[in-house]
Each structure stands twice: as C-alpha cells, then as structure tokens.
Amino acid sequence: LWFKENCNPYEDEILPAAPAELVTELAWRYVF
C-alpha cells in the first residue's frame, strides 16, 4: 500500500499528500 511505504501514522503527525490517483481509487472503493 502507498501509505505503508510512504508514511508512518504513529510517527508522522502530518501525513504526506497522497497522489490524486490513489485518492480517487480509495474514494471509489468507499463509495461502492
């Protein structure tokens, strides 16, 4: 997963901005 490779939620208070494509993909997954 992109987030596992690019950020650590337990150490980073501010998560790095995810690529638009990933955001769109996750959004569609949640919608359907």
C-alpha positions as CSV (number, residue, x, y, z in Angstrom):
1,L,0.0,0.0,0.0
2,W,1.2,3.5,-0.8
3,F,0.6,4.7,2.8
4,K,2.6,1.9,4.3
5,E,5.5,2.7,2.1
6,N,5.4,6.5,2.4
7,C,4.3,7.4,5.9
8,N,4.2,6.2,9.4
9,P,0.9,7.3,11.1
10,Y,2.5,6.6,14.5
11,E,5.4,9.0,13.9
12,D,4.2,11.5,11.4
13,E,1.7,14.0,12.7
14,I,1.0,15.3,9.2
15,L,0.6,12.6,6.6
16,P,2.2,13.2,3.2
17,A,-0.2,14.2,0.5
18,A,-1.3,11.1,-1.4
19,P,-1.2,11.0,-5.2
20,A,-4.5,12.1,-6.8
21,E,-4.9,8.7,-8.4
22,L,-4.7,6.9,-5.1
23,V,-7.2,9.3,-3.5
24,T,-9.6,8.7,-6.4
25,E,-9.1,5.0,-6.2
26,L,-9.8,4.9,-2.5
27,A,-12.8,7.2,-2.9
28,W,-14.4,4.9,-5.4
29,R,-13.7,1.9,-3.2
30,Y,-15.5,3.5,-0.3
31,V,-18.4,4.7,-2.5
32,F,-19.1,1.2,-3.9
